[in-house]
């Protein structure tokens, strides 16, 4: 199964800590914009979403992964399928070819929320490690984030980047 990741799971370290998957490469979803407005069901902070705009110039860069059905079921649970995210099939472009993949989209949106620094770092690390366009990386860097007051959770989330 092909999975289009546009948020924290773009970071291979983050995704492979959660499930087994094979990275295919960078893919582009047109007519959408990346937004940090999905309300996290566990911690209440902002998570990523793809907002459909219908405008051909709007694009979201992401990472296309191949995974087994059993791994998708695990990811569905981790992502909170049915309680914050739902699934949809989308058409993305990779290597000048259009392919279908599944992805998650937010069902609980709150534009007043901000992501935690650690969550934004996952997204940013994924964009950098996959060599996404500089202006796209800068747009992620420009997202305002806040400190998670739960030190244990923050340290656990960032520990995957420690060498």
N, CA, C and O atoms as a DFTB+ gen file, in Angstrom:
652 C
 N C O
     1  1       0.850      -1.177       0.000
     2  2       0.000       0.000       0.000
     3  2       0.891       1.235       0.000
     4  3       1.905       1.271       0.697
     5  1       0.519       2.242      -0.775
     6  2       1.285       3.479      -0.802
     7  2       0.665       4.493       0.152
     8  3      -0.541       4.738       0.126
     9  1       1.506       5.069       0.985
    10  2       1.099       6.047       2.006
    11  2       1.816       7.364       1.751
    12  3       3.043       7.400       1.653
    13  1       1.048       8.454       1.643
    14  2       1.602       9.795       1.478
    15  2       1.647      10.474       2.835
    16  3       0.613      10.779       3.430
    17  1       2.857      10.705       3.312
    18  2       3.058      11.376       4.590
    19  2       3.462      12.814       4.345
    20  3       4.380      13.078       3.568
    21  1       2.795      13.739       4.992
    22  2       3.056      15.166       4.799
    23  2       3.437      15.871       6.098
    24  3       3.807      17.045       6.072
    25  1       3.354      15.183       7.223
    26  2       3.614      15.803       8.522
    27  2       4.780      15.157       9.231
    28  3       5.847      14.975       8.644
    29  1       4.587      14.810      10.486
    30  2       5.691      14.285      11.301
    31  2       6.239      12.962      10.780
    32  3       7.404      12.641      11.019
    33  1       5.423      12.196      10.077
    34  2       5.893      10.909       9.554
    35  2       6.773      11.048       8.308
    36  3       7.250      10.045       7.777
    37  1       6.993      12.277       7.837
    38  2       7.979      12.458       6.756
    39  2       9.363      12.114       7.288
    40  3      10.230      11.673       6.533
    41  1       9.574      12.315       8.593
    42  2      10.836      11.948       9.228
    43  2      10.908      10.431       9.282
    44  3      10.112       9.777       9.955
    45  1      11.882       9.883       8.558
    46  2      12.007       8.427       8.508
    47  2      12.263       7.851       9.899
    48  3      11.758       6.778      10.226
    49  1      13.044       8.556      10.719
    50  2      13.297       8.078      12.082
    51  2      11.994       7.983      12.858
    52  3      11.782       7.023      13.600
    53  1      11.127       8.961      12.695
    54  2       9.847       8.954      13.416
    55  2       8.957       7.813      12.924
    56  3       8.420       7.053      13.729
    57  1       8.801       7.692      11.601
    58  2       7.903       6.672      11.083
    59  2       8.403       5.272      11.399
    60  3       7.623       4.410      11.804
    61  1       9.698       5.039      11.217
    62  2      10.233       3.686      11.432
    63  2      10.311       3.317      12.906
    64  3      10.505       2.150      13.245
    65  1      10.162       4.296      13.776
    66  2      10.034       4.022      15.205
    67  2       8.636       3.463      15.496
    68  3       8.415       2.788      16.501
    69  1       7.708       3.762      14.595
    70  2       6.316       3.395      14.785
    71  2       5.914       2.131      14.035
    72  3       5.236       1.264      14.587
    73  1       6.336       2.026      12.763
    74  2       5.946       0.899      11.909
    75  2       7.103       0.534      10.976
    76  3       8.129       1.211      10.929
    77  1       6.901      -0.559      10.237
    78  2       7.843      -0.945       9.183
    79  2       7.300      -0.423       7.857
    80  3       6.135      -0.635       7.521
    81  1       8.170       0.267       7.103
    82  2       7.774       0.832       5.815
    83  2       9.013       1.038       4.963
    84  3      10.128       1.112       5.479
    85  1       8.811       1.128       3.666
    86  2       9.903       1.388       2.734
    87  2       9.663       2.733       2.065
    88  3       8.608       2.969       1.476
    89  1      10.658       3.614       2.164
    90  2      10.524       4.926       1.542
    91  2      10.688       4.798       0.030
    92  3      11.642       4.189      -0.455
    93  1       9.732       5.388      -0.714
    94  2       9.788       5.413      -2.165
    95  2      10.475       6.706      -2.621
    96  3      11.357       6.675      -3.479
    97  1      10.066       7.840      -2.042
    98  2      10.662       9.130      -2.404
    99  2       9.705      10.278      -2.163
   100  3       8.622      10.106      -1.603
   101  1      10.133      11.462      -2.601
   102  2       9.325      12.669      -2.438
   103  2       8.199      12.658      -3.462
   104  3       8.403      12.330      -4.631
   105  1       7.019      13.021      -3.005
   106  2       5.845      13.128      -3.870
   107  2       5.192      14.488      -3.634
   108  3       5.406      15.124      -2.602
   109  1       4.401      14.915      -4.599
   110  2       3.750      16.224      -4.530
   111  2       2.243      16.042      -4.686
   112  3       1.764      15.353      -5.586
   113  1       1.520      16.681      -3.783
   114  2       0.064      16.708      -3.830
   115  2      -0.351      18.118      -4.227
   116  3      -0.088      19.068      -3.490
   117  1      -0.992      18.266      -5.374
   118  2      -1.408      19.606      -5.801
   119  2      -2.811      19.916      -5.293
   120  3      -3.551      19.044      -4.837
   121  1      -3.133      21.184      -5.393
   122  2      -4.446      21.704      -4.969
   123  2      -4.686      21.598      -3.464
   124  3      -5.828      21.562      -3.006
   125  1      -3.598      21.549      -2.708
   126  2      -3.663      21.476      -1.245
   127  2      -2.572      22.356      -0.643
   128  3      -1.590      22.694      -1.303
   129  1      -2.767      22.720       0.628
   130  2      -1.750      23.433       1.400
   131  2      -1.521      22.711       2.722
   132  3      -2.441      22.127       3.293
   133  1      -0.288      22.760       3.196
   134  2       0.041      22.202       4.504
   135  2      -0.415      23.183       5.574
   136  3      -0.124      24.376       5.498
   137  1      -1.123      22.679       6.560
   138  2      -1.592      23.502       7.674
   139  2      -1.333      22.774       8.986
   140  3      -1.398      21.546       9.052
   141  1      -1.044      23.535      10.014
   142  2      -0.893      23.018      11.372
   143  2      -2.152      23.442      12.125
   144  3      -2.112      24.366      12.937
   145  1      -3.251      22.775      11.859
   146  2      -4.512      23.169      12.486
   147  2      -5.362      21.983      12.960
   148  3      -6.496      22.166      13.403
   149  1      -4.817      20.788      12.867
   150  2      -5.545      19.610      13.355
   151  2      -5.340      19.519      14.865
   152  3      -4.206      19.545      15.341
   153  1      -6.411      19.416      15.599
   154  2      -6.303      19.314      17.056
   155  2      -5.846      17.925      17.448
   156  3      -6.510      16.934      17.144
   157  1      -4.697      17.854      18.130
   158  2      -4.195      16.581      18.628
   159  2      -5.139      16.029      19.681
   160  3      -5.474      16.725      20.639
   161  1      -5.568      14.790      19.514
   162  2      -6.548      14.221      20.440
   163  2      -5.925      13.840      21.781
   164  3      -6.629      13.783      22.790
   165  1      -4.620      13.580      21.810
   166  2      -3.980      13.190      23.076
   167  2      -3.428      14.371      23.854
   168  3      -3.502      14.389      25.083
   169  1      -2.870      15.366      23.152
   170  2      -2.226      16.464      23.888
   171  2      -2.825      17.841      23.602
   172  3      -2.424      18.821      24.229
   173  1      -3.776      17.935      22.672
   174  2      -4.456      19.192      22.410
   175  2      -3.680      20.199      21.570
   176  3      -4.190      21.281      21.279
   177  1      -2.469      19.863      21.180
   178  2      -1.686      20.800      20.363
   179  2      -2.003      20.602      18.882
   180  3      -2.696      19.656      18.506
   181  1      -1.487      21.504      18.048
   182  2      -1.747      21.435      16.613
   183  2      -0.874      20.382      15.943
   184  3       0.305      20.232      16.262
   185  1      -1.474      19.665      15.019
   186  2      -0.784      18.681      14.182
   187  2      -1.036      19.064      12.726
   188  3      -1.851      19.943      12.446
   189  1      -0.347      18.416      11.810
   190  2      -0.460      18.749      10.388
   191  2      -1.736      18.220       9.752
   192  3      -2.306      17.210      10.166
   193  1      -2.153      18.948       8.734
   194  2      -3.286      18.561       7.912
   195  2      -3.006      19.050       6.494
   196  3      -2.184      19.942       6.282
   197  1      -3.694      18.458       5.538
   198  2      -3.651      18.940       4.157
   199  2      -4.994      19.577       3.862
   200  3      -6.030      18.912       3.880
   201  1      -4.965      20.861       3.594
   202  2      -6.175      21.620       3.320
   203  2      -6.385      21.681       1.814
   204  3      -5.544      22.205       1.083
   205  1      -7.506      21.147       1.357
   206  2      -7.801      21.176      -0.074
   207  2      -8.259      22.573      -0.468
   208  3      -9.217      23.105       0.092
   209  1      -7.560      23.167      -1.446
   210  2      -7.871      24.519      -1.899
   211  2      -8.493      24.528      -3.289
   212  3      -9.241      25.446      -3.624
   213  1      -8.191      23.515      -4.104
   214  2      -8.652      23.488      -5.485
   215  2      -7.801      24.324      -6.419
   216  3      -8.030      24.328      -7.629
   217  1      -6.816      25.035      -5.873
   218  2      -5.942      25.892      -6.678
   219  2      -4.737      25.097      -7.166
   220  3      -3.985      24.570      -6.345
   221  1      -4.530      24.993      -8.483
   222  2      -3.440      24.161      -9.010
   223  2      -2.051      24.576      -8.537
   224  3      -1.147      23.742      -8.477
   225  1      -1.866      25.847      -8.201
   226  2      -0.546      26.316      -7.757
   227  2      -0.232      25.943      -6.306
   228  3       0.922      26.038      -5.888
   229  1      -1.228      25.524      -5.539
   230  2      -1.013      25.122      -4.148
   231  2      -0.522      23.681      -4.106
   232  3      -1.154      22.792      -4.677
   233  1       0.600      23.445      -3.434
   234  2       1.156      22.093      -3.363
   235  2       1.627      21.757      -1.951
   236  3       2.032      22.622      -1.175
   237  1       1.555      20.485      -1.662
   238  2       2.103      19.931      -0.426
   239  2       3.139      18.894      -0.841
   240  3       2.858      17.989      -1.626
   241  1       4.340      19.045      -0.298
   242  2       5.376      18.037      -0.519
   243  2       5.254      17.009       0.594
   244  3       4.927      17.340       1.733
   245  1       5.519      15.778       0.250
   246  2       5.468      14.723       1.244
   247  2       6.348      13.566       0.832
   248  3       7.028      13.609      -0.193
   249  1       6.321      12.536       1.649
   250  2       7.121      11.350       1.387
   251  2       6.172      10.188       1.126
   252  3       5.231       9.950       1.884
   253  1       6.434       9.480       0.052
   254  2       5.647       8.312      -0.301
   255  2       6.335       7.079       0.272
   256  3       7.514       6.836       0.014
   257  1       5.591       6.310       1.046
   258  2       6.092       5.074       1.643
   259  2       5.250       3.908       1.144
   260  3       4.072       4.063       0.825
   261  1       5.874       2.749       1.084
   262  2       5.172       1.509       0.776
   263  2       5.100       0.717       2.070
   264  3       6.109       0.547       2.754
   265  1       3.904       0.227       2.410
   266  2       3.775      -0.558       3.634
   267  2       2.737      -1.655       3.478
   268  3       1.852      -1.591       2.624
   269  1       2.871      -2.642       4.312
   270  2       1.945      -3.782       4.309
   271  2       0.651      -3.392       5.028
   272  3       0.627      -2.470       5.844
   273  1      -0.413      -4.113       4.707
   274  2      -1.721      -3.875       5.332
   275  2      -1.633      -3.935       6.857
   276  3      -2.247      -3.118       7.543
   277  1      -0.884      -4.885       7.386
   278  2      -0.756      -5.018       8.850
   279  2      -0.128      -3.764       9.458
   280  3      -0.496      -3.358      10.559
   281  1       0.811      -3.156       8.751
   282  2       1.460      -1.935       9.246
   283  2       0.519      -0.736       9.134
   284  3       0.549       0.166       9.971
   285  1      -0.315      -0.734       8.092
   286  2      -1.303       0.341       7.960
   287  2      -2.271       0.317       9.136
   288  3      -2.644       1.369       9.655
   289  1      -2.679      -0.869       9.556
   290  2      -3.604      -0.981      10.687
   291  2      -2.973      -0.422      11.962
   292  3      -3.652       0.215      12.766
   293  1      -1.685      -0.659      12.141
   294  2      -0.979      -0.092      13.297
   295  2      -0.941       1.435      13.171
   296  3      -1.211       2.150      14.136
   297  1      -0.608       1.921      11.983
   298  2      -0.538       3.368      11.756
   299  2      -1.906       4.020      11.952
   300  3      -1.995       5.118      12.503
   301  1      -2.970       3.353      11.506
   302  2      -4.325       3.878      11.717
   303  2      -4.579       4.145      13.194
   304  3      -5.152       5.172      13.558
   305  1      -4.156       3.227      14.033
   306  2      -4.340       3.382      15.479
   307  2      -3.500       4.532      16.013
   308  3      -3.991       5.361      16.779
   309  1      -2.245       4.583      15.612
   310  2      -1.335       5.649      16.072
   311  2      -1.859       7.023      15.650
   312  3      -1.830       7.972      16.434
   313  1      -2.331       7.120      14.421
   314  2      -2.796       8.409      13.899
   315  2      -4.185       8.789      14.403
   316  3      -4.626       9.921      14.203
   317  1      -4.865       7.873      15.042
   318  2      -6.190       8.173      15.577
   319  2      -7.276       8.169      14.518
   320  3      -8.160       9.027      14.514
   321  1      -7.204       7.193      13.617
   322  2      -8.220       7.087      12.571
   323  2      -9.603       6.999      13.217
   324  3      -9.849       6.165      14.089
   325  1     -10.485       7.871      12.770
   326  2     -11.845       7.892      13.299
   327  2     -12.027       8.844      14.461
   328  3     -13.159       9.119      14.858
   329  1     -10.943       9.354      15.015
   330  2     -11.057      10.327      16.110
   331  2     -10.017      11.433      15.922
   332  3      -9.083      11.580      16.710
   333  1     -10.210      12.187      14.873
   334  2      -9.296      13.293      14.580
   335  2      -8.773      13.270      13.161
   336  3      -8.582      14.316      12.541
   337  1      -8.544      12.069      12.649
   338  2      -8.136      11.903      11.252
   339  2      -9.044      10.877      10.592
   340  3      -9.469       9.910      11.224
   341  1      -9.335      11.098       9.320
   342  2      -9.978      10.103       8.483
   343  2      -9.066       9.832       7.293
   344  3      -8.084      10.544       7.086
   345  1      -9.382       8.821       6.524
   346  2      -8.583       8.431       5.356
   347  2      -9.180       8.974       4.073
   348  3     -10.391       9.161       3.951
   349  1      -8.291       9.224       3.115
   350  2      -8.751       9.455       1.753
   351  2      -7.684       8.986       0.790
   352  3      -6.495       8.950       1.110
   353  1      -8.140       8.626      -0.407
   354  2      -7.240       8.251      -1.485
   355  2      -6.986       9.501      -2.312
   356  3      -7.911      10.220      -2.691
   357  1      -5.708       9.741      -2.580
   358  2      -5.315      10.931      -3.329
   359  2      -4.422      10.523      -4.489
   360  3      -3.906       9.407      -4.534
   361  1      -4.252      11.443      -5.419
   362  2      -3.334      11.255      -6.528
   363  2      -2.154      12.195      -6.307
   364  3      -2.325      13.411      -6.217
   365  1      -0.949      11.617      -6.221
   366  2       0.260      12.405      -6.037
   367  2       1.192      12.180      -7.216
   368  3       1.077      11.192      -7.941
   369  1       2.111      13.109      -7.392
   370  2       3.081      12.999      -8.475
   371  2       4.443      12.656      -7.894
   372  3       4.921      13.310      -6.967
   373  1       5.060      11.624      -8.449
   374  2       6.406      11.223      -8.068
   375  2       7.140      10.814      -9.342
   376  3       6.637      10.017     -10.134
   377  1       8.327      11.367      -9.525
   378  2       9.110      11.081     -10.734
   379  2       8.290      11.278     -12.015
   380  3       8.331      10.457     -12.932
   381  1       7.549      12.381     -12.050
   382  2       6.721      12.750     -13.212
   383  2       5.608      11.749     -13.523
   384  3       5.078      11.736     -14.634
   385  1       5.254      10.916     -12.553
   386  2       4.152       9.962     -12.721
   387  2       3.110      10.215     -11.644
   388  3       3.441      10.585     -10.518
   389  1       1.871      10.016     -11.994
   390  2       0.774      10.144     -11.049
   391  2       0.473       8.768     -10.463
   392  3       0.287       7.800     -11.200
   393  1       0.426       8.688      -9.141
   394  2       0.094       7.431      -8.471
   395  2      -0.943       7.704      -7.388
   396  3      -1.036       8.813      -6.863
   397  1      -1.710       6.687      -7.067
   398  2      -2.688       6.806      -5.986
   399  2      -2.074       6.318      -4.685
   400  3      -1.328       5.339      -4.655
   401  1      -2.408       7.026      -3.608
   402  2      -1.922       6.667      -2.281
   403  2      -3.011       7.014      -1.270
   404  3      -3.941       7.766      -1.565
   405  1      -2.875       6.457      -0.090
   406  2      -3.792       6.867       0.972
   407  2      -3.081       7.884       1.845
   408  3      -1.853       7.913       1.920
   409  1      -3.864       8.708       2.497
   410  2      -3.326       9.660       3.458
   411  2      -4.414       9.950       4.483
   412  3      -5.550       9.496       4.350
   413  1      -4.053      10.699       5.486
   414  2      -4.990      11.085       6.544
   415  2      -5.331      12.561       6.386
   416  3      -4.494      13.360       5.964
   417  1      -6.562      12.916       6.726
   418  2      -6.945      14.329       6.757
   419  2      -7.691      14.601       8.057
   420  3      -8.354      13.723       8.610
   421  1      -7.567      15.838       8.529
   422  2      -8.120      16.213       9.831
   423  2      -9.634      16.339       9.807
   424  3     -10.222      16.833       8.845
   425  1     -10.248      15.878      10.894
   426  2     -11.686      16.053      11.076
   427  2     -11.984      16.990      12.237
   428  3     -13.106      17.474      12.380
   429  1     -10.975      17.244      13.068
   430  2     -11.125      18.187      14.181
   431  2     -10.095      19.296      13.974
   432  3      -8.898      19.093      14.175
   433  1     -10.576      20.466      13.570
   434  2      -9.702      21.585      13.222
   435  2      -9.909      22.737      14.198
   436  3     -11.035      23.090      14.549
   437  1      -8.785      23.312      14.625
   438  2      -8.808      24.503      15.477
   439  2      -7.635      25.374      15.055
   440  3      -6.486      25.080      15.387
   441  1      -7.918      26.430      14.334
   442  2      -6.860      27.284      13.777
   443  2      -6.156      28.123      14.841
   444  3      -5.151      28.771      14.548
   445  1      -6.664      28.120      16.061
   446  2      -6.008      28.892      17.130
   447  2      -4.869      28.109      17.789
   448  3      -4.067      28.682      18.526
   449  1      -4.798      26.805      17.526
   450  2      -3.771      25.973      18.158
   451  2      -2.416      26.148      17.496
   452  3      -2.322      26.522      16.328
   453  1      -1.365      25.869      18.266
   454  2       0.003      25.878      17.748
   455  2       0.626      24.513      18.037
   456  3       0.295      23.873      19.036
   457  1       1.525      24.072      17.162
   458  2       2.198      22.788      17.431
   459  2       3.253      22.956      18.516
   460  3       3.757      24.055      18.749
   461  1       3.573      21.856      19.168
   462  2       4.706      21.859      20.092
   463  2       5.993      21.915      19.277
   464  3       6.040      21.464      18.133
   465  1       7.037      22.477      19.887
   466  2       8.336      22.566      19.215
   467  2       8.781      21.190      18.717
   468  3       9.283      21.063      17.600
   469  1       8.594      20.153      19.554
   470  2       9.057      18.822      19.165
   471  2       8.314      18.295      17.945
   472  3       8.909      17.625      17.102
   473  1       7.017      18.590      17.839
   474  2       6.244      18.125      16.690
   475  2       6.720      18.840      15.424
   476  3       6.928      18.215      14.384
   477  1       6.887      20.143      15.529
   478  2       7.387      20.912      14.386
   479  2       8.760      20.395      13.962
   480  3       9.066      20.352      12.770
   481  1       9.591      20.000      14.935
   482  2      10.919      19.457      14.607
   483  2      10.794      18.176      13.781
   484  3      11.550      17.984      12.828
   485  1       9.854      17.303      14.132
   486  2       9.638      16.084      13.332
   487  2       9.338      16.451      11.874
   488  3       9.914      15.871      10.954
   489  1       8.441      17.409      11.672
   490  2       8.042      17.814      10.326
   491  2       9.240      18.428       9.594
   492  3       9.508      18.106       8.437
   493  1       9.943      19.308      10.284
   494  2      11.099      19.985       9.692
   495  2      12.215      19.000       9.358
   496  3      12.806      19.077       8.281
   497  1      12.507      18.075      10.271
   498  2      13.536      17.061      10.017
   499  2      13.187      16.237       8.786
   500  3      14.058      15.924       7.975
   501  1      11.906      15.885       8.648
   502  2      11.474      15.125       7.477
   503  2      11.661      15.906       6.190
   504  3      12.093      15.351       5.181
   505  1      11.339      17.183       6.219
   506  2      11.502      18.021       5.030
   507  2      12.976      18.176       4.666
   508  3      13.335      18.126       3.489
   509  1      13.826      18.363       5.670
   510  2      15.262      18.542       5.427
   511  2      15.900      17.242       4.942
   512  3      16.630      17.246       3.951
   513  1      15.636      16.137       5.625
   514  2      16.278      14.867       5.252
   515  2      15.874      14.413       3.853
   516  3      16.618      13.690       3.190
   517  1      14.693      14.839       3.407
   518  2      14.227      14.466       2.080
   519  2      14.512      15.534       1.023
   520  3      14.037      15.451      -0.109
   521  1      15.289      16.527       1.415
   522  2      15.750      17.588       0.499
   523  2      14.595      18.243      -0.262
   524  3      14.624      18.372      -1.486
   525  1      13.585      18.649       0.497
   526  2      12.464      19.357      -0.114
   527  2      12.923      20.770      -0.487
   528  3      13.952      21.233       0.006
   529  1      12.174      21.456      -1.349
   530  2      12.592      22.795      -1.777
   531  2      12.820      23.743      -0.589
   532  3      12.111      23.699       0.416
   533  1      13.819      24.585      -0.743
   534  2      14.210      25.514       0.328
   535  2      13.050      26.386       0.802
   536  3      12.886      26.597       2.004
   537  1      12.244      26.894      -0.131
   538  2      11.131      27.751       0.284
   539  2      10.075      26.963       1.066
   540  3       9.400      27.520       1.931
   541  1       9.934      25.680       0.766
   542  2       8.991      24.841       1.502
   543  2       9.510      24.620       2.932
   544  3       8.749      24.697       3.896
   545  1      10.800      24.349       3.050
   546  2      11.418      24.186       4.371
   547  2      11.272      25.472       5.173
   548  3      10.953      25.428       6.361
   549  1      11.502      26.610       4.539
   550  2      11.377      27.902       5.232
   551  2       9.943      28.147       5.691
   552  3       9.720      28.742       6.745
   553  1       8.981      27.696       4.912
   554  2       7.587      27.884       5.320
   555  2       7.265      27.063       6.570
   556  3       6.463      27.486       7.403
   557  1       7.883      25.901       6.698
   558  2       7.698      25.089       7.912
   559  2       8.419      25.749       9.081
   560  3       7.883      25.817      10.187
   561  1       9.630      26.233       8.835
   562  2      10.386      26.931       9.891
   563  2       9.616      28.129      10.421
   564  3       9.715      28.451      11.605
   565  1       8.850      28.792       9.564
   566  2       8.126      30.003       9.948
   567  2       6.887      29.729      10.803
   568  3       6.305      30.659      11.361
   569  1       6.484      28.476      10.910
   570  2       5.300      28.140      11.714
   571  2       5.611      28.382      13.186
   572  3       6.598      27.875      13.718
   573  1       4.762      29.156      13.828
   574  2       4.937      29.432      15.257
   575  2       4.615      28.176      16.060
   576  3       3.590      27.531      15.842
   577  1       5.508      27.840      16.993
   578  2       5.298      26.661      17.837
   579  2       5.492      27.052      19.296
   580  3       5.990      28.135      19.602
   581  1       5.093      26.158      20.185
   582  2       5.142      26.427      21.625
   583  2       5.828      25.273      22.354
   584  3       5.953      24.168      21.824
   585  1       6.265      25.553      23.569
   586  2       6.927      24.547      24.394
   587  2       5.905      23.607      25.017
   588  3       4.881      24.041      25.544
   589  1       6.196      22.333      24.950
   590  2       5.383      21.312      25.618
   591  2       5.807      21.303      27.084
   592  3       6.983      21.095      27.385
   593  1       4.881      21.522      27.983
   594  2       5.201      21.553      29.415
   595  2       5.430      20.171      30.002
   596  3       5.895      20.041      31.135
   597  1       5.102      19.129      29.229
   598  2       5.345      17.756      29.662
   599  2       6.776      17.377      29.255
   600  3       7.022      16.931      28.134
   601  1       7.713      17.569      30.199
   602  2       9.135      17.335      29.912
   603  2       9.411      15.911      29.456
   604  3      10.217      15.695      28.550
   605  1       8.754      14.946      30.071
   606  2       8.985      13.546      29.712
   607  2       8.593      13.265      28.268
   608  3       9.332      12.612      27.531
   609  1       7.428      13.761      27.868
   610  2       6.964      13.561      26.491
   611  2       7.910      14.274      25.514
   612  3       8.295      13.706      24.492
   613  1       8.279      15.511      25.832
   614  2       9.171      16.274      24.954
   615  2      10.498      15.555      24.760
   616  3      10.977      15.428      23.633
   617  1      11.095      15.083      25.853
   618  2      12.382      14.385      25.766
   619  2      12.253      13.082      24.974
   620  3      13.126      12.745      24.175
   621  1      11.170      12.361      25.200
   622  2      10.951      11.106      24.474
   623  2      10.829      11.371      22.970
   624  3      11.432      10.661      22.164
   625  1      10.066      12.372      22.596
   626  2       9.855      12.693      21.180
   627  2      11.148      13.110      20.492
   628  3      11.381      12.756      19.336
   629  1      11.983      13.855      21.191
   630  2      13.226      14.360      20.577
   631  2      14.386      13.368      20.658
   632  3      15.401      13.548      19.986
   633  1      14.244      12.328      21.471
   634  2      15.347      11.373      21.672
   635  2      15.743      10.642      20.398
   636  3      16.880      10.183      20.289
   637  1      14.849      10.522      19.441
   638  2      15.191       9.794      18.211
   639  2      16.218      10.530      17.363
   640  3      16.825       9.933      16.474
   641  1      16.423      11.830      17.627
   642  2      17.392      12.606      16.848
   643  2      18.751      12.701      17.527
   644  3      19.693      13.251      16.956
   645  1      18.860      12.172      18.737
   646  2      20.130      12.203      19.435
   647  2      21.023      11.119      18.864
   648  3      20.579       9.999      18.610
   649  1      22.258      11.456      18.670
   650  2      23.193      10.530      18.038
   651  2      23.815       9.601      19.031
   652  3      24.629       8.755      18.659
